[in-house]
């Protein structure tokens, strides 16, 4: 076997697990239809290594083929996505930092990552939720930390649902319109996600940098005001005026 042939074998071995997972998702969703779509999305949201995009794209293709009704399948997709997110939030809120000691959690959420996410929630909770919703591999850890950090549930569900109501119909609609090219869509999913991760990290770093700069400026101004409280009115404080 020539060197060129051995090189050509590598992509096939690398993509084999992805193709197997794709075939499993398609078969499971086609066999159990709505329940299958919901279960796959719920498991993916809870951290099982099933990319959220696979069941959504499969649901769009099955809708185009007439296996399921598109409006009901789309509703099931949104419900399945949000159900897993809400479960993670309440697990983190109920058990708090104790979940970091669970073996199944430590694989995705280290104490360092939890601390980083907690700081992000304190500064920009809504932006962090929206960004995490669109980054595979960060969703489960981020939403679990949202509960640990005790982010307001109303704020969490509003931001998460808003992001899901934009992202899920978009992926579903693409799969519905381009059902005949579903293999190409599956192949491009991971490539697009890598760019989304890079863009999200750059945006988050910029936002955190600006926030840190503004917080430092405000702290300096407060410190100056505390040291020199009479600067605005002169060196001697002016007593309050008494009205007669």
Biotite code that builds the C-alpha atoms (Angstrom):
import biotite.structure as struc

atoms = struc.array([
    struc.Atom([0.000, 0.000, 0.000], chain_id="A", res_id=1, res_name="UNK", atom_name="CA", element="C"),
    struc.Atom([1.431, 3.362, -1.043], chain_id="A", res_id=2, res_name="UNK", atom_name="CA", element="C"),
    struc.Atom([1.914, 6.345, 1.269], chain_id="A", res_id=3, res_name="UNK", atom_name="CA", element="C"),
    struc.Atom([-0.809, 8.277, -0.529], chain_id="A", res_id=4, res_name="UNK", atom_name="CA", element="C"),
    struc.Atom([-3.312, 5.487, 0.066], chain_id="A", res_id=5, res_name="UNK", atom_name="CA", element="C"),
    struc.Atom([-2.436, 5.381, 3.771], chain_id="A", res_id=6, res_name="UNK", atom_name="CA", element="C"),
    struc.Atom([-3.028, 9.131, 3.990], chain_id="A", res_id=7, res_name="UNK", atom_name="CA", element="C"),
    struc.Atom([-6.408, 8.747, 2.350], chain_id="A", res_id=8, res_name="UNK", atom_name="CA", element="C"),
    struc.Atom([-7.370, 6.162, 4.960], chain_id="A", res_id=9, res_name="UNK", atom_name="CA", element="C"),
    struc.Atom([-7.043, 8.606, 7.886], chain_id="A", res_id=10, res_name="UNK", atom_name="CA", element="C"),
    struc.Atom([-10.132, 10.727, 7.175], chain_id="A", res_id=11, res_name="UNK", atom_name="CA", element="C"),
    struc.Atom([-12.202, 7.575, 6.801], chain_id="A", res_id=12, res_name="UNK", atom_name="CA", element="C"),
    struc.Atom([-11.122, 6.290, 10.218], chain_id="A", res_id=13, res_name="UNK", atom_name="CA", element="C"),
    struc.Atom([-11.625, 9.693, 11.817], chain_id="A", res_id=14, res_name="UNK", atom_name="CA", element="C"),
    struc.Atom([-15.108, 10.184, 10.375], chain_id="A", res_id=15, res_name="UNK", atom_name="CA", element="C"),
    struc.Atom([-16.264, 6.617, 11.074], chain_id="A", res_id=16, res_name="UNK", atom_name="CA", element="C"),
    struc.Atom([-17.522, 7.365, 14.632], chain_id="A", res_id=17, res_name="UNK", atom_name="CA", element="C"),
    struc.Atom([-19.361, 10.435, 13.326], chain_id="A", res_id=18, res_name="UNK", atom_name="CA", element="C"),
    struc.Atom([-21.000, 8.415, 10.551], chain_id="A", res_id=19, res_name="UNK", atom_name="CA", element="C"),
    struc.Atom([-21.976, 5.697, 13.038], chain_id="A", res_id=20, res_name="UNK", atom_name="CA", element="C"),
    struc.Atom([-23.507, 8.254, 15.401], chain_id="A", res_id=21, res_name="UNK", atom_name="CA", element="C"),
    struc.Atom([-25.326, 9.878, 12.500], chain_id="A", res_id=22, res_name="UNK", atom_name="CA", element="C"),
    struc.Atom([-26.772, 6.525, 11.420], chain_id="A", res_id=23, res_name="UNK", atom_name="CA", element="C"),
    struc.Atom([-27.857, 5.742, 14.991], chain_id="A", res_id=24, res_name="UNK", atom_name="CA", element="C"),
    struc.Atom([-29.574, 9.129, 15.405], chain_id="A", res_id=25, res_name="UNK", atom_name="CA", element="C"),
    struc.Atom([-31.356, 8.802, 12.064], chain_id="A", res_id=26, res_name="UNK", atom_name="CA", element="C"),
    struc.Atom([-32.546, 5.257, 12.808], chain_id="A", res_id=27, res_name="UNK", atom_name="CA", element="C"),
    struc.Atom([-33.639, 6.053, 16.367], chain_id="A", res_id=28, res_name="UNK", atom_name="CA", element="C"),
    struc.Atom([-35.512, 9.217, 15.362], chain_id="A", res_id=29, res_name="UNK", atom_name="CA", element="C"),
    struc.Atom([-37.168, 7.555, 12.366], chain_id="A", res_id=30, res_name="UNK", atom_name="CA", element="C"),
    struc.Atom([-38.270, 4.555, 14.447], chain_id="A", res_id=31, res_name="UNK", atom_name="CA", element="C"),
    struc.Atom([-39.587, 6.449, 17.492], chain_id="A", res_id=32, res_name="UNK", atom_name="CA", element="C"),
    struc.Atom([-40.385, 9.715, 15.613], chain_id="A", res_id=33, res_name="UNK", atom_name="CA", element="C"),
    struc.Atom([-41.387, 12.471, 18.067], chain_id="A", res_id=34, res_name="UNK", atom_name="CA", element="C"),
    struc.Atom([-40.410, 10.597, 21.221], chain_id="A", res_id=35, res_name="UNK", atom_name="CA", element="C"),
    struc.Atom([-37.087, 9.632, 19.689], chain_id="A", res_id=36, res_name="UNK", atom_name="CA", element="C"),
    struc.Atom([-36.307, 13.231, 18.706], chain_id="A", res_id=37, res_name="UNK", atom_name="CA", element="C"),
    struc.Atom([-37.176, 14.451, 22.198], chain_id="A", res_id=38, res_name="UNK", atom_name="CA", element="C"),
    struc.Atom([-35.103, 11.784, 23.984], chain_id="A", res_id=39, res_name="UNK", atom_name="CA", element="C"),
    struc.Atom([-32.056, 12.388, 21.788], chain_id="A", res_id=40, res_name="UNK", atom_name="CA", element="C"),
    struc.Atom([-32.169, 16.141, 22.370], chain_id="A", res_id=41, res_name="UNK", atom_name="CA", element="C"),
    struc.Atom([-32.750, 15.692, 26.094], chain_id="A", res_id=42, res_name="UNK", atom_name="CA", element="C"),
    struc.Atom([-29.756, 13.361, 26.416], chain_id="A", res_id=43, res_name="UNK", atom_name="CA", element="C"),
    struc.Atom([-27.596, 15.690, 24.333], chain_id="A", res_id=44, res_name="UNK", atom_name="CA", element="C"),
    struc.Atom([-28.536, 18.649, 26.512], chain_id="A", res_id=45, res_name="UNK", atom_name="CA", element="C"),
    struc.Atom([-27.615, 16.685, 29.648], chain_id="A", res_id=46, res_name="UNK", atom_name="CA", element="C"),
    struc.Atom([-24.083, 16.114, 28.391], chain_id="A", res_id=47, res_name="UNK", atom_name="CA", element="C"),
    struc.Atom([-24.341, 12.798, 26.536], chain_id="A", res_id=48, res_name="UNK", atom_name="CA", element="C"),
    struc.Atom([-21.990, 13.068, 23.514], chain_id="A", res_id=49, res_name="UNK", atom_name="CA", element="C"),
    struc.Atom([-24.784, 13.521, 20.979], chain_id="A", res_id=50, res_name="UNK", atom_name="CA", element="C"),
    struc.Atom([-24.409, 16.817, 19.075], chain_id="A", res_id=51, res_name="UNK", atom_name="CA", element="C"),
    struc.Atom([-27.629, 18.773, 19.428], chain_id="A", res_id=52, res_name="UNK", atom_name="CA", element="C"),
    struc.Atom([-27.586, 19.557, 15.716], chain_id="A", res_id=53, res_name="UNK", atom_name="CA", element="C"),
    struc.Atom([-27.913, 15.897, 14.661], chain_id="A", res_id=54, res_name="UNK", atom_name="CA", element="C"),
    struc.Atom([-31.470, 15.291, 16.005], chain_id="A", res_id=55, res_name="UNK", atom_name="CA", element="C"),
    struc.Atom([-32.581, 18.733, 14.804], chain_id="A", res_id=56, res_name="UNK", atom_name="CA", element="C"),
    struc.Atom([-31.304, 18.129, 11.277], chain_id="A", res_id=57, res_name="UNK", atom_name="CA", element="C"),
    struc.Atom([-32.787, 14.630, 11.313], chain_id="A", res_id=58, res_name="UNK", atom_name="CA", element="C"),
    struc.Atom([-36.152, 16.051, 12.371], chain_id="A", res_id=59, res_name="UNK", atom_name="CA", element="C"),
    struc.Atom([-36.030, 18.536, 9.495], chain_id="A", res_id=60, res_name="UNK", atom_name="CA", element="C"),
    struc.Atom([-35.252, 15.780, 6.988], chain_id="A", res_id=61, res_name="UNK", atom_name="CA", element="C"),
    struc.Atom([-38.016, 13.513, 8.329], chain_id="A", res_id=62, res_name="UNK", atom_name="CA", element="C"),
    struc.Atom([-40.434, 16.429, 8.071], chain_id="A", res_id=63, res_name="UNK", atom_name="CA", element="C"),
    struc.Atom([-39.497, 17.002, 4.451], chain_id="A", res_id=64, res_name="UNK", atom_name="CA", element="C"),
    struc.Atom([-39.997, 13.294, 3.736], chain_id="A", res_id=65, res_name="UNK", atom_name="CA", element="C"),
    struc.Atom([-43.459, 13.396, 5.317], chain_id="A", res_id=66, res_name="UNK", atom_name="CA", element="C"),
    struc.Atom([-42.585, 11.005, 8.138], chain_id="A", res_id=67, res_name="UNK", atom_name="CA", element="C"),
    struc.Atom([-43.480, 13.623, 10.767], chain_id="A", res_id=68, res_name="UNK", atom_name="CA", element="C"),
    struc.Atom([-45.374, 16.905, 10.739], chain_id="A", res_id=69, res_name="UNK", atom_name="CA", element="C"),
    struc.Atom([-42.950, 19.796, 10.568], chain_id="A", res_id=70, res_name="UNK", atom_name="CA", element="C"),
    struc.Atom([-44.709, 22.097, 13.037], chain_id="A", res_id=71, res_name="UNK", atom_name="CA", element="C"),
    struc.Atom([-44.980, 19.391, 15.695], chain_id="A", res_id=72, res_name="UNK", atom_name="CA", element="C"),
    struc.Atom([-41.427, 18.135, 15.113], chain_id="A", res_id=73, res_name="UNK", atom_name="CA", element="C"),
    struc.Atom([-40.077, 21.663, 15.434], chain_id="A", res_id=74, res_name="UNK", atom_name="CA", element="C"),
    struc.Atom([-41.982, 22.156, 18.697], chain_id="A", res_id=75, res_name="UNK", atom_name="CA", element="C"),
    struc.Atom([-40.585, 18.875, 20.022], chain_id="A", res_id=76, res_name="UNK", atom_name="CA", element="C"),
    struc.Atom([-37.067, 20.015, 19.125], chain_id="A", res_id=77, res_name="UNK", atom_name="CA", element="C"),
    struc.Atom([-37.428, 23.271, 21.068], chain_id="A", res_id=78, res_name="UNK", atom_name="CA", element="C"),
    struc.Atom([-39.015, 21.467, 24.024], chain_id="A", res_id=79, res_name="UNK", atom_name="CA", element="C"),
    struc.Atom([-36.312, 18.787, 24.108], chain_id="A", res_id=80, res_name="UNK", atom_name="CA", element="C"),
    struc.Atom([-33.522, 21.357, 24.013], chain_id="A", res_id=81, res_name="UNK", atom_name="CA", element="C"),
    struc.Atom([-34.984, 23.522, 26.790], chain_id="A", res_id=82, res_name="UNK", atom_name="CA", element="C"),
    struc.Atom([-35.921, 20.548, 29.006], chain_id="A", res_id=83, res_name="UNK", atom_name="CA", element="C"),
    struc.Atom([-32.320, 19.416, 29.353], chain_id="A", res_id=84, res_name="UNK", atom_name="CA", element="C"),
    struc.Atom([-31.116, 22.961, 29.989], chain_id="A", res_id=85, res_name="UNK", atom_name="CA", element="C"),
    struc.Atom([-33.673, 23.501, 32.756], chain_id="A", res_id=86, res_name="UNK", atom_name="CA", element="C"),
    struc.Atom([-32.797, 20.181, 34.423], chain_id="A", res_id=87, res_name="UNK", atom_name="CA", element="C"),
    struc.Atom([-29.111, 21.117, 34.481], chain_id="A", res_id=88, res_name="UNK", atom_name="CA", element="C"),
    struc.Atom([-29.919, 24.536, 35.927], chain_id="A", res_id=89, res_name="UNK", atom_name="CA", element="C"),
    struc.Atom([-31.988, 23.139, 38.794], chain_id="A", res_id=90, res_name="UNK", atom_name="CA", element="C"),
    struc.Atom([-29.467, 20.388, 39.555], chain_id="A", res_id=91, res_name="UNK", atom_name="CA", element="C"),
    struc.Atom([-26.793, 23.058, 39.968], chain_id="A", res_id=92, res_name="UNK", atom_name="CA", element="C"),
    struc.Atom([-29.077, 25.333, 41.969], chain_id="A", res_id=93, res_name="UNK", atom_name="CA", element="C"),
    struc.Atom([-30.236, 22.548, 44.312], chain_id="A", res_id=94, res_name="UNK", atom_name="CA", element="C"),
    struc.Atom([-26.905, 20.833, 45.040], chain_id="A", res_id=95, res_name="UNK", atom_name="CA", element="C"),
    struc.Atom([-24.622, 23.829, 44.522], chain_id="A", res_id=96, res_name="UNK", atom_name="CA", element="C"),
    struc.Atom([-20.868, 23.301, 44.623], chain_id="A", res_id=97, res_name="UNK", atom_name="CA", element="C"),
    struc.Atom([-21.337, 19.681, 45.706], chain_id="A", res_id=98, res_name="UNK", atom_name="CA", element="C"),
    struc.Atom([-21.974, 18.655, 42.097], chain_id="A", res_id=99, res_name="UNK", atom_name="CA", element="C"),
    struc.Atom([-18.332, 19.491, 41.312], chain_id="A", res_id=100, res_name="UNK", atom_name="CA", element="C"),
    struc.Atom([-17.375, 16.404, 43.321], chain_id="A", res_id=101, res_name="UNK", atom_name="CA", element="C"),
    struc.Atom([-19.503, 14.094, 41.176], chain_id="A", res_id=102, res_name="UNK", atom_name="CA", element="C"),
    struc.Atom([-17.402, 11.984, 38.836], chain_id="A", res_id=103, res_name="UNK", atom_name="CA", element="C"),
    struc.Atom([-19.770, 12.425, 35.897], chain_id="A", res_id=104, res_name="UNK", atom_name="CA", element="C"),
    struc.Atom([-19.639, 16.211, 36.329], chain_id="A", res_id=105, res_name="UNK", atom_name="CA", element="C"),
    struc.Atom([-15.862, 16.478, 36.755], chain_id="A", res_id=106, res_name="UNK", atom_name="CA", element="C"),
    struc.Atom([-15.374, 15.267, 33.191], chain_id="A", res_id=107, res_name="UNK", atom_name="CA", element="C"),
    struc.Atom([-16.972, 18.422, 31.791], chain_id="A", res_id=108, res_name="UNK", atom_name="CA", element="C"),
    struc.Atom([-16.897, 20.925, 34.635], chain_id="A", res_id=109, res_name="UNK", atom_name="CA", element="C"),
    struc.Atom([-13.632, 21.422, 36.493], chain_id="A", res_id=110, res_name="UNK", atom_name="CA", element="C"),
    struc.Atom([-13.431, 23.829, 39.462], chain_id="A", res_id=111, res_name="UNK", atom_name="CA", element="C"),
    struc.Atom([-11.391, 26.221, 37.316], chain_id="A", res_id=112, res_name="UNK", atom_name="CA", element="C"),
    struc.Atom([-13.976, 26.254, 34.547], chain_id="A", res_id=113, res_name="UNK", atom_name="CA", element="C"),
    struc.Atom([-16.786, 26.661, 37.093], chain_id="A", res_id=114, res_name="UNK", atom_name="CA", element="C"),
    struc.Atom([-15.018, 29.673, 38.605], chain_id="A", res_id=115, res_name="UNK", atom_name="CA", element="C"),
    struc.Atom([-14.482, 31.204, 35.165], chain_id="A", res_id=116, res_name="UNK", atom_name="CA", element="C"),
    struc.Atom([-18.142, 30.722, 34.233], chain_id="A", res_id=117, res_name="UNK", atom_name="CA", element="C"),
    struc.Atom([-19.313, 32.087, 37.585], chain_id="A", res_id=118, res_name="UNK", atom_name="CA", element="C"),
    struc.Atom([-17.339, 35.294, 37.017], chain_id="A", res_id=119, res_name="UNK", atom_name="CA", element="C"),
    struc.Atom([-18.796, 35.553, 33.513], chain_id="A", res_id=120, res_name="UNK", atom_name="CA", element="C"),
    struc.Atom([-22.334, 35.175, 34.901], chain_id="A", res_id=121, res_name="UNK", atom_name="CA", element="C"),
    struc.Atom([-21.732, 37.878, 37.481], chain_id="A", res_id=122, res_name="UNK", atom_name="CA", element="C"),
    struc.Atom([-20.666, 40.332, 34.811], chain_id="A", res_id=123, res_name="UNK", atom_name="CA", element="C"),
    struc.Atom([-22.856, 39.406, 31.834], chain_id="A", res_id=124, res_name="UNK", atom_name="CA", element="C"),
    struc.Atom([-25.328, 36.638, 32.655], chain_id="A", res_id=125, res_name="UNK", atom_name="CA", element="C"),
    struc.Atom([-27.533, 36.986, 29.570], chain_id="A", res_id=126, res_name="UNK", atom_name="CA", element="C"),
    struc.Atom([-24.632, 37.187, 27.113], chain_id="A", res_id=127, res_name="UNK", atom_name="CA", element="C"),
    struc.Atom([-22.962, 34.169, 28.699], chain_id="A", res_id=128, res_name="UNK", atom_name="CA", element="C"),
    struc.Atom([-26.161, 32.096, 28.443], chain_id="A", res_id=129, res_name="UNK", atom_name="CA", element="C"),
    struc.Atom([-26.698, 33.030, 24.798], chain_id="A", res_id=130, res_name="UNK", atom_name="CA", element="C"),
    struc.Atom([-23.093, 32.285, 23.886], chain_id="A", res_id=131, res_name="UNK", atom_name="CA", element="C"),
    struc.Atom([-23.111, 28.926, 25.701], chain_id="A", res_id=132, res_name="UNK", atom_name="CA", element="C"),
    struc.Atom([-26.348, 27.895, 23.985], chain_id="A", res_id=133, res_name="UNK", atom_name="CA", element="C"),
    struc.Atom([-24.600, 27.941, 20.612], chain_id="A", res_id=134, res_name="UNK", atom_name="CA", element="C"),
    struc.Atom([-21.321, 26.243, 21.604], chain_id="A", res_id=135, res_name="UNK", atom_name="CA", element="C"),
    struc.Atom([-21.309, 22.458, 21.723], chain_id="A", res_id=136, res_name="UNK", atom_name="CA", element="C"),
    struc.Atom([-19.233, 21.156, 24.618], chain_id="A", res_id=137, res_name="UNK", atom_name="CA", element="C"),
    struc.Atom([-19.875, 24.224, 26.760], chain_id="A", res_id=138, res_name="UNK", atom_name="CA", element="C"),
    struc.Atom([-23.658, 24.084, 27.101], chain_id="A", res_id=139, res_name="UNK", atom_name="CA", element="C"),
    struc.Atom([-23.957, 21.471, 29.833], chain_id="A", res_id=140, res_name="UNK", atom_name="CA", element="C"),
    struc.Atom([-21.151, 22.928, 31.949], chain_id="A", res_id=141, res_name="UNK", atom_name="CA", element="C"),
    struc.Atom([-22.410, 26.488, 31.508], chain_id="A", res_id=142, res_name="UNK", atom_name="CA", element="C"),
    struc.Atom([-26.042, 25.768, 32.386], chain_id="A", res_id=143, res_name="UNK", atom_name="CA", element="C"),
    struc.Atom([-25.056, 23.662, 35.383], chain_id="A", res_id=144, res_name="UNK", atom_name="CA", element="C"),
    struc.Atom([-22.881, 26.546, 36.581], chain_id="A", res_id=145, res_name="UNK", atom_name="CA", element="C"),
    struc.Atom([-25.766, 28.972, 36.060], chain_id="A", res_id=146, res_name="UNK", atom_name="CA", element="C"),
    struc.Atom([-27.654, 27.118, 38.751], chain_id="A", res_id=147, res_name="UNK", atom_name="CA", element="C"),
    struc.Atom([-24.618, 26.940, 41.021], chain_id="A", res_id=148, res_name="UNK", atom_name="CA", element="C"),
    struc.Atom([-24.093, 30.700, 40.603], chain_id="A", res_id=149, res_name="UNK", atom_name="CA", element="C"),
    struc.Atom([-27.821, 31.169, 41.377], chain_id="A", res_id=150, res_name="UNK", atom_name="CA", element="C"),
    struc.Atom([-28.569, 33.155, 38.267], chain_id="A", res_id=151, res_name="UNK", atom_name="CA", element="C"),
    struc.Atom([-32.197, 34.286, 38.296], chain_id="A", res_id=152, res_name="UNK", atom_name="CA", element="C"),
    struc.Atom([-34.315, 31.520, 36.745], chain_id="A", res_id=153, res_name="UNK", atom_name="CA", element="C"),
    struc.Atom([-36.443, 34.064, 34.889], chain_id="A", res_id=154, res_name="UNK", atom_name="CA", element="C"),
    struc.Atom([-33.342, 35.587, 33.342], chain_id="A", res_id=155, res_name="UNK", atom_name="CA", element="C"),
    struc.Atom([-31.923, 32.145, 32.548], chain_id="A", res_id=156, res_name="UNK", atom_name="CA", element="C"),
    struc.Atom([-35.030, 30.748, 30.862], chain_id="A", res_id=157, res_name="UNK", atom_name="CA", element="C"),
    struc.Atom([-35.698, 33.976, 28.966], chain_id="A", res_id=158, res_name="UNK", atom_name="CA", element="C"),
    struc.Atom([-32.180, 34.134, 27.520], chain_id="A", res_id=159, res_name="UNK", atom_name="CA", element="C"),
    struc.Atom([-31.984, 30.384, 26.850], chain_id="A", res_id=160, res_name="UNK", atom_name="CA", element="C"),
    struc.Atom([-35.422, 30.201, 25.236], chain_id="A", res_id=161, res_name="UNK", atom_name="CA", element="C"),
    struc.Atom([-34.729, 33.286, 23.143], chain_id="A", res_id=162, res_name="UNK", atom_name="CA", element="C"),
    struc.Atom([-31.494, 31.804, 21.826], chain_id="A", res_id=163, res_name="UNK", atom_name="CA", element="C"),
    struc.Atom([-33.136, 28.409, 21.217], chain_id="A", res_id=164, res_name="UNK", atom_name="CA", element="C"),
    struc.Atom([-36.063, 29.971, 19.345], chain_id="A", res_id=165, res_name="UNK", atom_name="CA", element="C"),
    struc.Atom([-33.547, 31.471, 16.938], chain_id="A", res_id=166, res_name="UNK", atom_name="CA", element="C"),
    struc.Atom([-31.031, 28.649, 16.604], chain_id="A", res_id=167, res_name="UNK", atom_name="CA", element="C"),
    struc.Atom([-33.296, 25.593, 16.526], chain_id="A", res_id=168, res_name="UNK", atom_name="CA", element="C"),
    struc.Atom([-35.669, 26.799, 13.760], chain_id="A", res_id=169, res_name="UNK", atom_name="CA", element="C"),
    struc.Atom([-32.665, 27.944, 11.737], chain_id="A", res_id=170, res_name="UNK", atom_name="CA", element="C"),
    struc.Atom([-31.020, 24.510, 11.767], chain_id="A", res_id=171, res_name="UNK", atom_name="CA", element="C"),
    struc.Atom([-34.376, 22.779, 11.289], chain_id="A", res_id=172, res_name="UNK", atom_name="CA", element="C"),
    struc.Atom([-35.231, 25.017, 8.348], chain_id="A", res_id=173, res_name="UNK", atom_name="CA", element="C"),
    struc.Atom([-31.904, 24.419, 6.620], chain_id="A", res_id=174, res_name="UNK", atom_name="CA", element="C"),
    struc.Atom([-32.332, 20.662, 6.936], chain_id="A", res_id=175, res_name="UNK", atom_name="CA", element="C"),
    struc.Atom([-35.929, 20.887, 5.659], chain_id="A", res_id=176, res_name="UNK", atom_name="CA", element="C"),
    struc.Atom([-34.991, 22.974, 2.623], chain_id="A", res_id=177, res_name="UNK", atom_name="CA", element="C"),
    struc.Atom([-31.836, 21.023, 1.768], chain_id="A", res_id=178, res_name="UNK", atom_name="CA", element="C"),
    struc.Atom([-32.902, 17.517, 2.755], chain_id="A", res_id=179, res_name="UNK", atom_name="CA", element="C"),
    struc.Atom([-31.339, 16.074, -0.392], chain_id="A", res_id=180, res_name="UNK", atom_name="CA", element="C"),
    struc.Atom([-27.927, 17.328, 0.761], chain_id="A", res_id=181, res_name="UNK", atom_name="CA", element="C"),
    struc.Atom([-28.172, 16.228, 4.368], chain_id="A", res_id=182, res_name="UNK", atom_name="CA", element="C"),
    struc.Atom([-24.819, 14.366, 4.237], chain_id="A", res_id=183, res_name="UNK", atom_name="CA", element="C"),
    struc.Atom([-23.043, 17.589, 3.306], chain_id="A", res_id=184, res_name="UNK", atom_name="CA", element="C"),
    struc.Atom([-24.875, 19.410, 6.111], chain_id="A", res_id=185, res_name="UNK", atom_name="CA", element="C"),
    struc.Atom([-23.744, 16.822, 8.657], chain_id="A", res_id=186, res_name="UNK", atom_name="CA", element="C"),
    struc.Atom([-20.174, 17.079, 7.396], chain_id="A", res_id=187, res_name="UNK", atom_name="CA", element="C"),
    struc.Atom([-20.171, 20.875, 7.778], chain_id="A", res_id=188, res_name="UNK", atom_name="CA", element="C"),
    struc.Atom([-21.675, 20.921, 11.273], chain_id="A", res_id=189, res_name="UNK", atom_name="CA", element="C"),
    struc.Atom([-18.370, 20.487, 13.107], chain_id="A", res_id=190, res_name="UNK", atom_name="CA", element="C"),
    struc.Atom([-16.557, 22.905, 10.809], chain_id="A", res_id=191, res_name="UNK", atom_name="CA", element="C"),
    struc.Atom([-19.120, 25.645, 11.480], chain_id="A", res_id=192, res_name="UNK", atom_name="CA", element="C"),
    struc.Atom([-19.054, 24.954, 15.220], chain_id="A", res_id=193, res_name="UNK", atom_name="CA", element="C"),
    struc.Atom([-15.292, 25.455, 15.341], chain_id="A", res_id=194, res_name="UNK", atom_name="CA", element="C"),
    struc.Atom([-15.711, 28.908, 13.836], chain_id="A", res_id=195, res_name="UNK", atom_name="CA", element="C"),
    struc.Atom([-18.567, 29.664, 16.230], chain_id="A", res_id=196, res_name="UNK", atom_name="CA", element="C"),
    struc.Atom([-16.411, 28.647, 19.193], chain_id="A", res_id=197, res_name="UNK", atom_name="CA", element="C"),
    struc.Atom([-13.557, 30.867, 18.013], chain_id="A", res_id=198, res_name="UNK", atom_name="CA", element="C"),
    struc.Atom([-15.850, 33.822, 17.365], chain_id="A", res_id=199, res_name="UNK", atom_name="CA", element="C"),
    struc.Atom([-17.630, 33.352, 20.688], chain_id="A", res_id=200, res_name="UNK", atom_name="CA", element="C"),
    struc.Atom([-14.363, 33.238, 22.625], chain_id="A", res_id=201, res_name="UNK", atom_name="CA", element="C"),
    struc.Atom([-13.085, 36.375, 20.896], chain_id="A", res_id=202, res_name="UNK", atom_name="CA", element="C"),
    struc.Atom([-16.347, 38.195, 21.618], chain_id="A", res_id=203, res_name="UNK", atom_name="CA", element="C"),
    struc.Atom([-16.355, 37.073, 25.245], chain_id="A", res_id=204, res_name="UNK", atom_name="CA", element="C"),
    struc.Atom([-12.730, 38.139, 25.726], chain_id="A", res_id=205, res_name="UNK", atom_name="CA", element="C"),
    struc.Atom([-13.526, 41.561, 24.269], chain_id="A", res_id=206, res_name="UNK", atom_name="CA", element="C"),
    struc.Atom([-16.617, 42.012, 26.454], chain_id="A", res_id=207, res_name="UNK", atom_name="CA", element="C"),
    struc.Atom([-14.790, 40.902, 29.595], chain_id="A", res_id=208, res_name="UNK", atom_name="CA", element="C"),
    struc.Atom([-11.869, 43.171, 28.767], chain_id="A", res_id=209, res_name="UNK", atom_name="CA", element="C"),
    struc.Atom([-14.074, 46.221, 28.304], chain_id="A", res_id=210, res_name="UNK", atom_name="CA", element="C"),
    struc.Atom([-16.031, 45.360, 31.447], chain_id="A", res_id=211, res_name="UNK", atom_name="CA", element="C"),
    struc.Atom([-12.845, 44.973, 33.480], chain_id="A", res_id=212, res_name="UNK", atom_name="CA", element="C"),
    struc.Atom([-11.519, 48.293, 32.197], chain_id="A", res_id=213, res_name="UNK", atom_name="CA", element="C"),
    struc.Atom([-14.756, 50.091, 33.060], chain_id="A", res_id=214, res_name="UNK", atom_name="CA", element="C"),
    struc.Atom([-14.894, 48.470, 36.497], chain_id="A", res_id=215, res_name="UNK", atom_name="CA", element="C"),
    struc.Atom([-11.289, 49.549, 37.188], chain_id="A", res_id=216, res_name="UNK", atom_name="CA", element="C"),
    struc.Atom([-12.037, 53.118, 36.129], chain_id="A", res_id=217, res_name="UNK", atom_name="CA", element="C"),
    struc.Atom([-15.095, 53.255, 38.377], chain_id="A", res_id=218, res_name="UNK", atom_name="CA", element="C"),
    struc.Atom([-13.129, 51.834, 41.313], chain_id="A", res_id=219, res_name="UNK", atom_name="CA", element="C"),
    struc.Atom([-10.406, 54.447, 40.803], chain_id="A", res_id=220, res_name="UNK", atom_name="CA", element="C"),
    struc.Atom([-12.968, 57.242, 40.652], chain_id="A", res_id=221, res_name="UNK", atom_name="CA", element="C"),
    struc.Atom([-14.624, 56.027, 43.849], chain_id="A", res_id=222, res_name="UNK", atom_name="CA", element="C"),
    struc.Atom([-11.249, 55.823, 45.561], chain_id="A", res_id=223, res_name="UNK", atom_name="CA", element="C"),
    struc.Atom([-10.383, 59.390, 44.539], chain_id="A", res_id=224, res_name="UNK", atom_name="CA", element="C"),
    struc.Atom([-13.797, 60.620, 45.699], chain_id="A", res_id=225, res_name="UNK", atom_name="CA", element="C"),
    struc.Atom([-13.350, 58.927, 49.082], chain_id="A", res_id=226, res_name="UNK", atom_name="CA", element="C"),
    struc.Atom([-9.874, 60.351, 49.596], chain_id="A", res_id=227, res_name="UNK", atom_name="CA", element="C"),
    struc.Atom([-10.821, 63.890, 48.519], chain_id="A", res_id=228, res_name="UNK", atom_name="CA", element="C"),
    struc.Atom([-14.524, 64.299, 49.280], chain_id="A", res_id=229, res_name="UNK", atom_name="CA", element="C"),
    struc.Atom([-14.343, 68.101, 49.168], chain_id="A", res_id=230, res_name="UNK", atom_name="CA", element="C"),
    struc.Atom([-12.671, 68.488, 45.781], chain_id="A", res_id=231, res_name="UNK", atom_name="CA", element="C"),
    struc.Atom([-15.806, 69.482, 43.950], chain_id="A", res_id=232, res_name="UNK", atom_name="CA", element="C"),
    struc.Atom([-16.763, 72.149, 46.464], chain_id="A", res_id=233, res_name="UNK", atom_name="CA", element="C"),
    struc.Atom([-13.226, 73.302, 47.399], chain_id="A", res_id=234, res_name="UNK", atom_name="CA", element="C"),
    struc.Atom([-10.807, 72.129, 50.022], chain_id="A", res_id=235, res_name="UNK", atom_name="CA", element="C"),
    struc.Atom([-13.272, 72.789, 52.856], chain_id="A", res_id=236, res_name="UNK", atom_name="CA", element="C"),
    struc.Atom([-16.591, 70.946, 52.796], chain_id="A", res_id=237, res_name="UNK", atom_name="CA", element="C"),
    struc.Atom([-19.589, 73.263, 52.524], chain_id="A", res_id=238, res_name="UNK", atom_name="CA", element="C"),
    struc.Atom([-22.157, 72.741, 55.301], chain_id="A", res_id=239, res_name="UNK", atom_name="CA", element="C"),
    struc.Atom([-25.699, 71.919, 54.187], chain_id="A", res_id=240, res_name="UNK", atom_name="CA", element="C"),
    struc.Atom([-27.949, 74.930, 53.629], chain_id="A", res_id=241, res_name="UNK", atom_name="CA", element="C"),
    struc.Atom([-30.776, 75.404, 56.076], chain_id="A", res_id=242, res_name="UNK", atom_name="CA", element="C"),
    struc.Atom([-34.092, 76.544, 54.684], chain_id="A", res_id=243, res_name="UNK", atom_name="CA", element="C"),
    struc.Atom([-36.193, 78.851, 56.775], chain_id="A", res_id=244, res_name="UNK", atom_name="CA", element="C"),
])
